[in-house]
Amino acid sequence: MTDAPMVGSRRRATGASLRLAILLFVADPQWLVPATIAPIIFGLVSFELFRGEGPYFLTYAILGAGMMSMWGQTLYGSGWATGQDRNLGTLEPTIQAPTPYLYVVLGRIIWNVVSGLIGGVIVYVVVVIAAGGPPALPNPLLFVVMFVFVMVTLASVGIVFAAAFVYSRFSGFIQNIGEFAFYIGTGCMFPVILLPFWTNPIALFFPPTWALDALRYISIPGYVGFGWGWQWDVVGAVVVTAVYAAIAGTLFHRVERHVLEVGNLADY
């Protein structure tokens, strides 16, 4: 019986945080530029430059631009998930509330995932209209499922960033220098195997690398990624995502303990 009020409190906190994130986005939709407009431009440019290069290049163009949209929203949105509380002076009071702060951030991360998916769909529609038809997909249903799974892996990275940014006053700087590094390093723009070999083990530390490799395997016949197939890519993505979730939970728990003991985050 004692667990029921706690679960209800966490659910309400996540729902309220999600609702507030939506209202803030509607009031100031500045993320439309990096999350939707810029990826559409990149997608259209890549399509026009390599038009007629093969039946599956359209899939490459859509995946690259769509991943840019979703990753940009995840990176910036997650960095702001805790940064807004710091800027508004509500970080310490929110962390001191009975509901764990992780569930407040979770609501914001959920909206980042949803808005990223919306941005990806918009990119898809625009590129398909420009191409005059949809790309050839061997298994459309599996493609959609894997596409959503990619967003889950992106969210796992985002929630770790949200936790880590509490410890840094340079989150904006990290976001700006990290955006294109992650586009390239995780395979958003093109397969990681095209990079120098020494970069591949580093890329595998990030869940989206595994998920994006699996997505290309199931959507592009003849694609050769890391060599172990899309099934093992999914297994690797699940394992690394679970590790990221554990790291995020540990970081948020440490932050909460610090605030409860000291009463502020002035040290950070």
N, C-alpha and C positions, 0 to 999 in steps of 0.2 A: 504493500500500500504506500510505503514511503517513497518508492521510486516513481510512482505515477505523477505527483506534483513536479518532481524534478524534470521528468521527460516533457511534461507539458510546458514548463518554463523554458526549456531549451528550444522546443518547437516554436513557441511564441517569439522568442528572441530572434531566431533565424528568420521567421516570417516577417517580423517587423523590420529587421535589417534589410531583407530582400525588397520590401515595399519602399523603404527609404531610398535604397540604391536606384530603384526604377524612377522615383520622383526626382531625384537629383539628376539623373541622366536626361530626363525629359526637360528639366529646367535649364540644363546647360550641357547640350549634347556635343561637347567639344571632341569626344572620342570618335565621332564620325569621320574626322579627317584621317587619323592614322589607322583606324580600324576598318574603314569602308572605302572612302574616296581614293586614298593612295593605293591600296591593293587593286582596285578596279583599273586605275591607270596602268599599273605594272602589268596586270593581266592582259589588258588590251594591247599594250605595246609588245609584249612577248608573243602574243598571238599574231599580230601583224608582221612582226619580224620573221617569224618562222612558219608562216602560213604555207601549207602544202608539204610539210616535212614528213608526214606520215599520219596514219589513222589515229594514233594515240597521243600525238603531240598536244591536242586540245586538252586531254586529261592532265598532262604535265602542266599546262598553263593554268588550268583551273585549280589544281592542287597547290601550285606555288603561290598564286594570288590568294586563294582561300585560306591557306595556312598563315600567310602574312596577316590577314585580317584577324584571324582568331588569336594568333600569338601576340599581336600588338595589343589587342583588347585585354588579354590575360595579363601580360606584363605590366602595362600601365595601370590597369584597373586594380590589380593585386597590390601593386606598390602603394596605390592611394588608399587601399582598404584599411590600412592602419595610419597612413600619413594624414588622412583627413581628421582623425581623432586627435593626433598630435597638434596639428595646426589650429584646430578649434578648441583645444584645451579640454577635450572630453575623454582622453585616453585613460588617465588614472581612474576617474569615477566609473567609467564603463568596465574596466578590469576589476574594480572592487565590488561590482554588482554580484549577487548570488549566482547568476548564470555565468558559466565559463565564457571568457572572451572569444574563444574559438568559435562558438556558435554565432556570435555577432559577425565575425569575419566570414563565416561560412555563407551567410545570406548574401553578402557582397560578392563572394566568389561565384555563387550560383548565378547571379545576374551577369557576371563577366562571361560565364560559359554560355548562357542563353544569348546575350548580345553578340558574342563571338560567332555563334552558330548563325544568327540572323545575318551578320556581316558576310559570313561565308556563303550563305544562300544567295544574298544579293550579288556577290561577285560571280557566282555560278550563273545566275540568270543573265547578267549583263554580257558575260563572255559567250554564253550559248546564243544569245540574240545576235551578237556580232558575227559568230561563226555560222549562223543559219541553221543550227541544229545541235542536239545534245551529243556528248561524247559517246563513243562505243564502250559500254561497260559489260564485261562477261557476266557479272552477278550484281545487279543494282541493289538488291536488298542487303547483301553482305557489305557492299560499299557504304551504304547509309549507316549500318550498325558500326562499322569500323570508323567511319567519320566521327560519330558521336564518341566512340572510345578514345579517339585522338584528343577530343576536347577534355575528357576526364584526365588524361595524362597531362595535358597543359594545365588544368586546374590544380593538379598535385604540385606542379612546380610553382604555380602562382601562390598557393597557400603557404609554401615554405618561404617564398619571397616576402609575403605579408608578415610572417613572423620575424624573419631576419631583419626587415626594415625597421622594426621597433628599436633595434640596437644600433641603427645607423642614422646619422643626420644627413647623409649624402644619397638618399634613395633616388632622388631625381637624377643625379649624376649617373648612378648605376643603371637606371632605366635607359637613359639616352645612349650610353656606350654599349649596353648589353643587347639592345633591340636587334640590330643587324648581325651582331655576333651570334645570337641565337637563331636568327633566320637561317644562317649558313651552317652553323655548327650542329643543329638538330635535323637538318635535312628538309626544312620548310621550303626553300627555294629550289633546291635540286638535291639528288641523292647524295648522302654522305660519302659513299664509296668513290665519288669523283674527287674528293679531297685527298691530300697526302695521307698515306697509310697511318702515320703516327697520330693523326687526329681522330681516327676511328674509335680507339679505346676510350678516349676522353668523351666523345659524343655518346657512348653507350651508358654513361653515368646519368643521362637525362631520359626520362620516360618517353617523351615525344619521339625521340630518335627511333626507338623500337616500333612504336605505333605507326609512324609515318612509313617506315620500311614495309611493314605488313600491309598498309593501305595501298602502296604502290604494287606490291606483289599481286593483290587480288583485283586490281583495276587495270593493270597494264600487262597483257600477255607477253611472255618472253623477258620480263624484267628480271635482272639479276642484282640482288641486293647483297646482304651480308653472307648469303650462301646457305643458311640453315633453314630457310623457308618461313612463310608467314605465320605458321602455327607456333614455332619457337619464338618468333618476334612477339606474339601476343603474350606468351608465357613470360618472356623477359620484361615486357612492359608492365604486366601485372605485378611482378616481383619488385621492380624498381619503384613503381607507383606506391606500393605498400610501404616501402622504405621511406619514401618522401613523406607519406602521411604520418608515419611514426616520428620522423624528425620534426615535422610541424607541430604535432601534439606535444612533444617534449619541449620545444622552444616556447610555445604559448604557456605551458605549465610553469616553466622557469620564470617567465615574465610575470605571471600572476603571483607567484610566490614572492618575487622581489617587491612588487607593488604593495602586497599585503604586509610585508615586513618593514619596508621603508616609507611607504605612503606616496611615493612619486617616482618618476623616471628621469629625474634631473641628471643622473649619472650618464644617461645616454643622449 
